[in-house]
């Protein structure tokens, strides 16, 4: 099945950024996290399908440190959705 890729942009301050990133990663299907400041990429973290717990800690610490030092950052999260899943969800929504 083909996968569709889409981006979600998060804008938050301090610890709220880390909580928002944790929440998105917990939902699953996150391919990569990019931190940008004024249109320039400051950091990029690729993620694999099985990343959990202890493996996320260094990345989240780095995100927190970058956001603390660099003001006005935006976090861009690349996610994937299986194409068949979208079609099935829209079918369920239309019959409800």
Jmol script that loads the backbone (N, CA, C; Angstrom):
load data "model"
ATOM      1  N   UNK A   1       0.824  -1.173   0.000  1.00  0.00           N
ATOM      2  CA  UNK A   1       0.000   0.000   0.000  1.00  0.00           C
ATOM      3  C   UNK A   1       0.876   1.248   0.000  1.00  0.00           C
ATOM      4  N   UNK A   2       0.507   2.242  -0.740  1.00  0.00           N
ATOM      5  CA  UNK A   2       1.258   3.487  -0.798  1.00  0.00           C
ATOM      6  C   UNK A   2       0.966   4.322   0.448  1.00  0.00           C
ATOM      7  N   UNK A   3       1.952   5.103   0.855  1.00  0.00           N
ATOM      8  CA  UNK A   3       1.780   5.971   2.007  1.00  0.00           C
ATOM      9  C   UNK A   3       1.737   7.422   1.565  1.00  0.00           C
ATOM     10  N   UNK A   4       0.872   8.198   2.197  1.00  0.00           N
ATOM     11  CA  UNK A   4       0.831   9.626   1.958  1.00  0.00           C
ATOM     12  C   UNK A   4       1.626  10.311   3.059  1.00  0.00           C
ATOM     13  N   UNK A   5       2.355  11.338   2.692  1.00  0.00           N
ATOM     14  CA  UNK A   5       3.142  12.100   3.650  1.00  0.00           C
ATOM     15  C   UNK A   5       2.511  13.471   3.836  1.00  0.00           C
ATOM     16  N   UNK A   6       2.443  13.911   5.089  1.00  0.00           N
ATOM     17  CA  UNK A   6       1.949  15.255   5.360  1.00  0.00           C
ATOM     18  C   UNK A   6       2.745  15.848   6.513  1.00  0.00           C
ATOM     19  N   UNK A   7       2.718  17.172   6.624  1.00  0.00           N
ATOM     20  CA  UNK A   7       3.472  17.885   7.648  1.00  0.00           C
ATOM     21  C   UNK A   7       2.523  18.540   8.626  1.00  0.00           C
ATOM     22  N   UNK A   8       2.883  18.499   9.903  1.00  0.00           N
ATOM     23  CA  UNK A   8       2.152  19.202  10.947  1.00  0.00           C
ATOM     24  C   UNK A   8       3.126  20.198  11.574  1.00  0.00           C
ATOM     25  N   UNK A   9       2.701  21.424  11.762  1.00  0.00           N
ATOM     26  CA  UNK A   9       3.559  22.455  12.332  1.00  0.00           C
ATOM     27  C   UNK A   9       3.106  22.760  13.750  1.00  0.00           C
ATOM     28  N   UNK A  10       4.066  22.746  14.672  1.00  0.00           N
ATOM     29  CA  UNK A  10       3.783  23.028  16.072  1.00  0.00           C
ATOM     30  C   UNK A  10       4.478  24.329  16.460  1.00  0.00           C
ATOM     31  N   UNK A  11       3.782  25.165  17.173  1.00  0.00           N
ATOM     32  CA  UNK A  11       4.371  26.414  17.661  1.00  0.00           C
ATOM     33  C   UNK A  11       4.042  26.486  19.141  1.00  0.00           C
ATOM     34  N   UNK A  12       5.059  26.420  19.984  1.00  0.00           N
ATOM     35  CA  UNK A  12       4.857  26.462  21.427  1.00  0.00           C
ATOM     36  C   UNK A  12       6.120  27.002  22.074  1.00  0.00           C
ATOM     37  N   UNK A  13       6.055  27.249  23.363  1.00  0.00           N
ATOM     38  CA  UNK A  13       7.195  27.786  24.100  1.00  0.00           C
ATOM     39  C   UNK A  13       7.615  26.804  25.195  1.00  0.00           C
ATOM     40  N   UNK A  14       8.909  26.723  25.469  1.00  0.00           N
ATOM     41  CA  UNK A  14       9.456  25.965  26.596  1.00  0.00           C
ATOM     42  C   UNK A  14       9.056  24.502  26.626  1.00  0.00           C
ATOM     43  N   UNK A  15       8.599  24.059  27.809  1.00  0.00           N
ATOM     44  CA  UNK A  15       8.244  22.650  28.008  1.00  0.00           C
ATOM     45  C   UNK A  15       7.045  22.226  27.171  1.00  0.00           C
ATOM     46  N   UNK A  16       6.224  23.180  26.775  1.00  0.00           N
ATOM     47  CA  UNK A  16       5.058  22.859  25.956  1.00  0.00           C
ATOM     48  C   UNK A  16       5.480  22.258  24.613  1.00  0.00           C
ATOM     49  N   UNK A  17       6.642  22.663  24.101  1.00  0.00           N
ATOM     50  CA  UNK A  17       7.141  22.116  22.837  1.00  0.00           C
ATOM     51  C   UNK A  17       7.425  20.634  22.996  1.00  0.00           C
ATOM     52  N   UNK A  18       8.116  20.279  24.068  1.00  0.00           N
ATOM     53  CA  UNK A  18       8.462  18.875  24.290  1.00  0.00           C
ATOM     54  C   UNK A  18       7.204  18.039  24.465  1.00  0.00           C
ATOM     55  N   UNK A  19       6.238  18.548  25.231  1.00  0.00           N
ATOM     56  CA  UNK A  19       4.980  17.824  25.423  1.00  0.00           C
ATOM     57  C   UNK A  19       4.237  17.638  24.107  1.00  0.00           C
ATOM     58  N   UNK A  20       4.227  18.672  23.270  1.00  0.00           N
ATOM     59  CA  UNK A  20       3.543  18.585  21.974  1.00  0.00           C
ATOM     60  C   UNK A  20       4.223  17.559  21.065  1.00  0.00           C
ATOM     61  N   UNK A  21       5.552  17.555  21.040  1.00  0.00           N
ATOM     62  CA  UNK A  21       6.282  16.589  20.213  1.00  0.00           C
ATOM     63  C   UNK A  21       6.048  15.174  20.730  1.00  0.00           C
ATOM     64  N   UNK A  22       6.085  14.978  22.043  1.00  0.00           N
ATOM     65  CA  UNK A  22       5.817  13.659  22.626  1.00  0.00           C
ATOM     66  C   UNK A  22       4.442  13.155  22.211  1.00  0.00           C
ATOM     67  N   UNK A  23       3.456  14.051  22.266  1.00  0.00           N
ATOM     68  CA  UNK A  23       2.084  13.666  21.922  1.00  0.00           C
ATOM     69  C   UNK A  23       1.976  13.221  20.463  1.00  0.00           C
ATOM     70  N   UNK A  24       2.598  13.976  19.572  1.00  0.00           N
ATOM     71  CA  UNK A  24       2.544  13.634  18.146  1.00  0.00           C
ATOM     72  C   UNK A  24       3.260  12.314  17.885  1.00  0.00           C
ATOM     73  N   UNK A  25       4.418  12.119  18.510  1.00  0.00           N
ATOM     74  CA  UNK A  25       5.163  10.873  18.322  1.00  0.00           C
ATOM     75  C   UNK A  25       4.377   9.698  18.886  1.00  0.00           C
ATOM     76  N   UNK A  26       3.708   9.913  20.014  1.00  0.00           N
ATOM     77  CA  UNK A  26       2.907   8.846  20.625  1.00  0.00           C
ATOM     78  C   UNK A  26       1.770   8.399  19.708  1.00  0.00           C
ATOM     79  N   UNK A  27       1.212   9.333  18.939  1.00  0.00           N
ATOM     80  CA  UNK A  27       0.155   8.982  17.989  1.00  0.00           C
ATOM     81  C   UNK A  27       0.664   8.020  16.925  1.00  0.00           C
ATOM     82  N   UNK A  28       1.956   8.112  16.617  1.00  0.00           N
ATOM     83  CA  UNK A  28       2.569   7.193  15.658  1.00  0.00           C
ATOM     84  C   UNK A  28       2.702   7.771  14.272  1.00  0.00           C
ATOM     85  N   UNK A  29       3.351   7.017  13.412  1.00  0.00           N
ATOM     86  CA  UNK A  29       3.559   7.348  12.001  1.00  0.00           C
ATOM     87  C   UNK A  29       4.387   8.611  11.788  1.00  0.00           C
ATOM     88  N   UNK A  30       5.252   8.967  12.729  1.00  0.00           N
ATOM     89  CA  UNK A  30       6.115  10.129  12.560  1.00  0.00           C
ATOM     90  C   UNK A  30       7.386   9.695  11.854  1.00  0.00           C
ATOM     91  N   UNK A  31       7.715  10.367  10.789  1.00  0.00           N
ATOM     92  CA  UNK A  31       8.885  10.023   9.993  1.00  0.00           C
ATOM     93  C   UNK A  31      10.095  10.871  10.363  1.00  0.00           C
ATOM     94  N   UNK A  32       9.864  12.182  10.625  1.00  0.00           N
ATOM     95  CA  UNK A  32      10.976  13.036  11.026  1.00  0.00           C
ATOM     96  C   UNK A  32      10.461  14.302  11.686  1.00  0.00           C
ATOM     97  N   UNK A  33      11.340  14.899  12.511  1.00  0.00           N
ATOM     98  CA  UNK A  33      11.034  16.134  13.218  1.00  0.00           C
ATOM     99  C   UNK A  33      12.078  17.161  12.799  1.00  0.00           C
ATOM    100  N   UNK A  34      11.618  18.338  12.359  1.00  0.00           N
ATOM    101  CA  UNK A  34      12.513  19.392  11.896  1.00  0.00           C
ATOM    102  C   UNK A  34      12.242  20.654  12.719  1.00  0.00           C
ATOM    103  N   UNK A  35      13.306  21.265  13.226  1.00  0.00           N
ATOM    104  CA  UNK A  35      13.181  22.522  13.960  1.00  0.00           C
ATOM    105  C   UNK A  35      13.683  23.633  13.049  1.00  0.00           C
ATOM    106  N   UNK A  36      12.840  24.657  12.853  1.00  0.00           N
ATOM    107  CA  UNK A  36      13.212  25.780  12.004  1.00  0.00           C
ATOM    108  C   UNK A  36      13.095  27.076  12.781  1.00  0.00           C
ATOM    109  N   UNK A  37      14.022  27.981  12.483  1.00  0.00           N
ATOM    110  CA  UNK A  37      13.985  29.318  13.067  1.00  0.00           C
ATOM    111  C   UNK A  37      14.111  30.315  11.929  1.00  0.00           C
ATOM    112  N   UNK A  38      13.109  31.154  11.783  1.00  0.00           N
ATOM    113  CA  UNK A  38      13.072  32.165  10.727  1.00  0.00           C
ATOM    114  C   UNK A  38      13.320  31.546   9.356  1.00  0.00           C
ATOM    115  N   UNK A  39      12.676  30.429   9.072  1.00  0.00           N
ATOM    116  CA  UNK A  39      12.772  29.784   7.773  1.00  0.00           C
ATOM    117  C   UNK A  39      14.014  28.941   7.542  1.00  0.00           C
ATOM    118  N   UNK A  40      14.917  28.928   8.506  1.00  0.00           N
ATOM    119  CA  UNK A  40      16.170  28.178   8.363  1.00  0.00           C
ATOM    120  C   UNK A  40      16.121  26.929   9.234  1.00  0.00           C
ATOM    121  N   UNK A  41      16.503  25.783   8.687  1.00  0.00           N
ATOM    122  CA  UNK A  41      16.507  24.540   9.449  1.00  0.00           C
ATOM    123  C   UNK A  41      17.655  24.565  10.450  1.00  0.00           C
ATOM    124  N   UNK A  42      17.306  24.420  11.731  1.00  0.00           N
ATOM    125  CA  UNK A  42      18.288  24.432  12.806  1.00  0.00           C
ATOM    126  C   UNK A  42      18.694  23.006  13.167  1.00  0.00           C
ATOM    127  N   UNK A  43      17.727  22.082  13.177  1.00  0.00           N
ATOM    128  CA  UNK A  43      18.004  20.680  13.501  1.00  0.00           C
ATOM    129  C   UNK A  43      16.970  19.793  12.830  1.00  0.00           C
ATOM    130  N   UNK A  44      17.372  18.575  12.540  1.00  0.00           N
ATOM    131  CA  UNK A  44      16.479  17.598  11.914  1.00  0.00           C
ATOM    132  C   UNK A  44      16.747  16.240  12.543  1.00  0.00           C
ATOM    133  N   UNK A  45      15.664  15.579  12.980  1.00  0.00           N
ATOM    134  CA  UNK A  45      15.774  14.286  13.632  1.00  0.00           C
ATOM    135  C   UNK A  45      14.943  13.255  12.872  1.00  0.00           C
ATOM    136  N   UNK A  46      15.579  12.332  12.160  1.00  0.00           N
ATOM    137  CA  UNK A  46      14.820  11.268  11.500  1.00  0.00           C
ATOM    138  C   UNK A  46      14.377  10.234  12.531  1.00  0.00           C
ATOM    139  N   UNK A  47      13.183   9.705  12.371  1.00  0.00           N
ATOM    140  CA  UNK A  47      12.667   8.681  13.276  1.00  0.00           C
ATOM    141  C   UNK A  47      12.353   7.422  12.481  1.00  0.00           C
ATOM    142  N   UNK A  48      12.491   6.291  13.133  1.00  0.00           N
ATOM    143  CA  UNK A  48      12.126   5.028  12.501  1.00  0.00           C
ATOM    144  C   UNK A  48      10.879   4.482  13.165  1.00  0.00           C
ATOM    145  N   UNK A  49      10.299   3.470  12.578  1.00  0.00           N
ATOM    146  CA  UNK A  49       9.021   2.946  13.029  1.00  0.00           C
ATOM    147  C   UNK A  49       9.033   2.431  14.469  1.00  0.00           C
ATOM    148  N   UNK A  50      10.108   1.923  14.976  1.00  0.00           N
ATOM    149  CA  UNK A  50      10.091   1.307  16.296  1.00  0.00           C
ATOM    150  C   UNK A  50      10.667   2.151  17.412  1.00  0.00           C
ATOM    151  N   UNK A  51      10.762   3.466  17.240  1.00  0.00           N
ATOM    152  CA  UNK A  51      11.386   4.307  18.254  1.00  0.00           C
ATOM    153  C   UNK A  51      10.455   4.440  19.459  1.00  0.00           C
ATOM    154  N   UNK A  52      10.981   4.124  20.644  1.00  0.00           N
ATOM    155  CA  UNK A  52      10.188   4.219  21.870  1.00  0.00           C
ATOM    156  C   UNK A  52      11.044   4.709  23.031  1.00  0.00           C
ATOM    157  N   UNK A  53      10.373   5.142  24.081  1.00  0.00           N
ATOM    158  CA  UNK A  53      10.934   5.456  25.379  1.00  0.00           C
ATOM    159  C   UNK A  53      12.331   6.016  25.447  1.00  0.00           C
ATOM    160  N   UNK A  54      13.272   5.183  25.874  1.00  0.00           N
ATOM    161  CA  UNK A  54      14.641   5.618  26.133  1.00  0.00           C
ATOM    162  C   UNK A  54      15.320   6.165  24.887  1.00  0.00           C
ATOM    163  N   UNK A  55      14.919   5.700  23.721  1.00  0.00           N
ATOM    164  CA  UNK A  55      15.523   6.186  22.486  1.00  0.00           C
ATOM    165  C   UNK A  55      15.058   7.605  22.161  1.00  0.00           C
ATOM    166  N   UNK A  56      13.897   8.010  22.669  1.00  0.00           N
ATOM    167  CA  UNK A  56      13.383   9.359  22.419  1.00  0.00           C
ATOM    168  C   UNK A  56      14.000  10.398  23.342  1.00  0.00           C
ATOM    169  N   UNK A  57      14.462   9.981  24.503  1.00  0.00           N
ATOM    170  CA  UNK A  57      14.955  10.925  25.510  1.00  0.00           C
ATOM    171  C   UNK A  57      16.042  11.863  24.987  1.00  0.00           C
ATOM    172  N   UNK A  58      17.092  11.366  24.315  1.00  0.00           N
ATOM    173  CA  UNK A  58      18.117  12.293  23.822  1.00  0.00           C
ATOM    174  C   UNK A  58      17.575  13.290  22.793  1.00  0.00           C
ATOM    175  N   UNK A  59      16.695  12.826  21.922  1.00  0.00           N
ATOM    176  CA  UNK A  59      16.116  13.718  20.918  1.00  0.00           C
ATOM    177  C   UNK A  59      15.268  14.795  21.587  1.00  0.00           C
ATOM    178  N   UNK A  60      14.438  14.411  22.559  1.00  0.00           N
ATOM    179  CA  UNK A  60      13.592  15.382  23.241  1.00  0.00           C
ATOM    180  C   UNK A  60      14.424  16.375  24.046  1.00  0.00           C
ATOM    181  N   UNK A  61      15.518  15.909  24.644  1.00  0.00           N
ATOM    182  CA  UNK A  61      16.409  16.812  25.376  1.00  0.00           C
ATOM    183  C   UNK A  61      17.043  17.817  24.419  1.00  0.00           C
ATOM    184  N   UNK A  62      17.438  17.351  23.254  1.00  0.00           N
ATOM    185  CA  UNK A  62      18.038  18.247  22.254  1.00  0.00           C
ATOM    186  C   UNK A  62      17.018  19.274  21.771  1.00  0.00           C
ATOM    187  N   UNK A  63      15.793  18.847  21.530  1.00  0.00           N
ATOM    188  CA  UNK A  63      14.742  19.774  21.097  1.00  0.00           C
ATOM    189  C   UNK A  63      14.510  20.831  22.168  1.00  0.00           C
ATOM    190  N   UNK A  64      14.443  20.401  23.425  1.00  0.00           N
ATOM    191  CA  UNK A  64      14.240  21.344  24.524  1.00  0.00           C
ATOM    192  C   UNK A  64      15.368  22.360  24.622  1.00  0.00           C
ATOM    193  N   UNK A  65      16.615  21.911  24.459  1.00  0.00           N
ATOM    194  CA  UNK A  65      17.770  22.807  24.536  1.00  0.00           C
ATOM    195  C   UNK A  65      17.773  23.803  23.379  1.00  0.00           C
ATOM    196  N   UNK A  66      17.466  23.337  22.191  1.00  0.00           N
ATOM    197  CA  UNK A  66      17.450  24.214  21.018  1.00  0.00           C
ATOM    198  C   UNK A  66      16.371  25.283  21.158  1.00  0.00           C
ATOM    199  N   UNK A  67      15.193  24.868  21.584  1.00  0.00           N
ATOM    200  CA  UNK A  67      14.085  25.814  21.722  1.00  0.00           C
ATOM    201  C   UNK A  67      14.377  26.817  22.835  1.00  0.00           C
ATOM    202  N   UNK A  68      15.062  26.385  23.898  1.00  0.00           N
ATOM    203  CA  UNK A  68      15.398  27.294  24.997  1.00  0.00           C
ATOM    204  C   UNK A  68      16.379  28.377  24.543  1.00  0.00           C
ATOM    205  N   UNK A  69      17.306  28.014  23.659  1.00  0.00           N
ATOM    206  CA  UNK A  69      18.330  28.958  23.204  1.00  0.00           C
ATOM    207  C   UNK A  69      17.833  29.802  22.035  1.00  0.00           C
ATOM    208  N   UNK A  70      17.185  29.183  21.083  1.00  0.00           N
ATOM    209  CA  UNK A  70      16.744  29.872  19.871  1.00  0.00           C
ATOM    210  C   UNK A  70      15.263  30.238  20.002  1.00  0.00           C
ATOM    211  N   UNK A  71      14.972  31.504  20.058  1.00  0.00           N
ATOM    212  CA  UNK A  71      13.581  31.962  20.187  1.00  0.00           C
ATOM    213  C   UNK A  71      12.869  31.891  18.838  1.00  0.00           C
ATOM    214  N   UNK A  72      11.551  31.887  18.894  1.00  0.00           N
ATOM    215  CA  UNK A  72      10.698  31.874  17.696  1.00  0.00           C
ATOM    216  C   UNK A  72      10.958  30.673  16.796  1.00  0.00           C
ATOM    217  N   UNK A  73      11.028  29.493  17.390  1.00  0.00           N
ATOM    218  CA  UNK A  73      11.217  28.269  16.610  1.00  0.00           C
ATOM    219  C   UNK A  73       9.863  27.664  16.268  1.00  0.00           C
ATOM    220  N   UNK A  74       9.816  26.995  15.141  1.00  0.00           N
ATOM    221  CA  UNK A  74       8.652  26.189  14.799  1.00  0.00           C
ATOM    222  C   UNK A  74       9.128  24.754  14.628  1.00  0.00           C
ATOM    223  N   UNK A  75       8.301  23.830  15.042  1.00  0.00           N
ATOM    224  CA  UNK A  75       8.610  22.408  14.929  1.00  0.00           C
ATOM    225  C   UNK A  75       7.733  21.853  13.821  1.00  0.00           C
ATOM    226  N   UNK A  76       8.364  21.241  12.824  1.00  0.00           N
ATOM    227  CA  UNK A  76       7.641  20.630  11.719  1.00  0.00           C
ATOM    228  C   UNK A  76       7.784  19.116  11.849  1.00  0.00           C
ATOM    229  N   UNK A  77       6.656  18.424  11.838  1.00  0.00           N
ATOM    230  CA  UNK A  77       6.645  16.977  12.017  1.00  0.00           C
ATOM    231  C   UNK A  77       6.118  16.337  10.741  1.00  0.00           C
ATOM    232  N   UNK A  78       6.947  15.494  10.112  1.00  0.00           N
ATOM    233  CA  UNK A  78       6.519  14.766   8.919  1.00  0.00           C
ATOM    234  C   UNK A  78       5.897  13.454   9.363  1.00  0.00           C
ATOM    235  N   UNK A  79       4.676  13.211   8.900  1.00  0.00           N
ATOM    236  CA  UNK A  79       3.958  11.992   9.263  1.00  0.00           C
ATOM    237  C   UNK A  79       3.515  11.266   8.006  1.00  0.00           C
ATOM    238  N   UNK A  80       3.263   9.986   8.162  1.00  0.00           N
ATOM    239  CA  UNK A  80       2.765   9.193   7.041  1.00  0.00           C
ATOM    240  C   UNK A  80       1.442   8.561   7.416  1.00  0.00           C
ATOM    241  N   UNK A  81       0.611   8.403   6.421  1.00  0.00           N
ATOM    242  CA  UNK A  81      -0.668   7.727   6.579  1.00  0.00           C
ATOM    243  C   UNK A  81      -0.821   6.757   5.414  1.00  0.00           C
ATOM    244  N   UNK A  82      -1.084   5.480   5.697  1.00  0.00           N
ATOM    245  CA  UNK A  82      -1.330   4.553   4.600  1.00  0.00           C
ATOM    246  C   UNK A  82      -2.518   5.021   3.772  1.00  0.00           C
ATOM    247  N   UNK A  83      -2.390   4.943   2.457  1.00  0.00           N
ATOM    248  CA  UNK A  83      -3.434   5.449   1.560  1.00  0.00           C
ATOM    249  C   UNK A  83      -4.764   4.754   1.812  1.00  0.00           C
ATOM    250  N   UNK A  84      -4.750   3.462   2.029  1.00  0.00           N
ATOM    251  CA  UNK A  84      -5.972   2.707   2.271  1.00  0.00           C
ATOM    252  C   UNK A  84      -6.679   3.139   3.539  1.00  0.00           C
ATOM    253  N   UNK A  85      -5.930   3.570   4.541  1.00  0.00           N
ATOM    254  CA  UNK A  85      -6.517   4.002   5.800  1.00  0.00           C
ATOM    255  C   UNK A  85      -7.346   5.262   5.605  1.00  0.00           C
ATOM    256  N   UNK A  86      -6.860   6.212   4.799  1.00  0.00           N
ATOM    257  CA  UNK A  86      -7.614   7.431   4.521  1.00  0.00           C
ATOM    258  C   UNK A  86      -8.943   7.117   3.855  1.00  0.00           C
ATOM    259  N   UNK A  87      -8.895   6.242   2.869  1.00  0.00           N
ATOM    260  CA  UNK A  87     -10.113   5.887   2.137  1.00  0.00           C
ATOM    261  C   UNK A  87     -11.116   5.214   3.063  1.00  0.00           C
ATOM    262  N   UNK A  88     -10.630   4.339   3.937  1.00  0.00           N
ATOM    263  CA  UNK A  88     -11.520   3.645   4.869  1.00  0.00           C
ATOM    264  C   UNK A  88     -12.133   4.611   5.879  1.00  0.00           C
ATOM    265  N   UNK A  89     -11.333   5.557   6.408  1.00  0.00           N
ATOM    266  CA  UNK A  89     -11.839   6.520   7.363  1.00  0.00           C
ATOM    267  C   UNK A  89     -12.893   7.439   6.748  1.00  0.00           C
ATOM    268  N   UNK A  90     -12.661   7.889   5.509  1.00  0.00           N
ATOM    269  CA  UNK A  90     -13.637   8.775   4.879  1.00  0.00           C
ATOM    270  C   UNK A  90     -14.923   8.011   4.558  1.00  0.00           C
ATOM    271  N   UNK A  91     -14.787   6.714   4.236  1.00  0.00           N
ATOM    272  CA  UNK A  91     -15.978   5.894   3.991  1.00  0.00           C
ATOM    273  C   UNK A  91     -16.790   5.753   5.267  1.00  0.00           C
ATOM    274  N   UNK A  92     -16.134   5.505   6.407  1.00  0.00           N
ATOM    275  CA  UNK A  92     -16.833   5.381   7.690  1.00  0.00           C
ATOM    276  C   UNK A  92     -17.509   6.688   8.056  1.00  0.00           C
ATOM    277  N   UNK A  93     -16.848   7.817   7.817  1.00  0.00           N
ATOM    278  CA  UNK A  93     -17.416   9.117   8.166  1.00  0.00           C
ATOM    279  C   UNK A  93     -18.650   9.432   7.321  1.00  0.00           C
ATOM    280  N   UNK A  94     -18.628   9.024   6.071  1.00  0.00           N
ATOM    281  CA  UNK A  94     -19.764   9.331   5.197  1.00  0.00           C
ATOM    282  C   UNK A  94     -20.974   8.462   5.503  1.00  0.00           C
ATOM    283  N   UNK A  95     -20.775   7.274   6.092  1.00  0.00           N
ATOM    284  CA  UNK A  95     -21.913   6.413   6.415  1.00  0.00           C
ATOM    285  C   UNK A  95     -22.465   6.696   7.805  1.00  0.00           C
ATOM    286  N   UNK A  96     -21.752   7.457   8.610  1.00  0.00           N
ATOM    287  CA  UNK A  96     -22.204   7.734   9.980  1.00  0.00           C
ATOM    288  C   UNK A  96     -23.253   8.824  10.022  1.00  0.00           C
TER     289      UNK A  96
END
end "model"
wireframe off; spacefill off
backbone 0.3
color backbone group
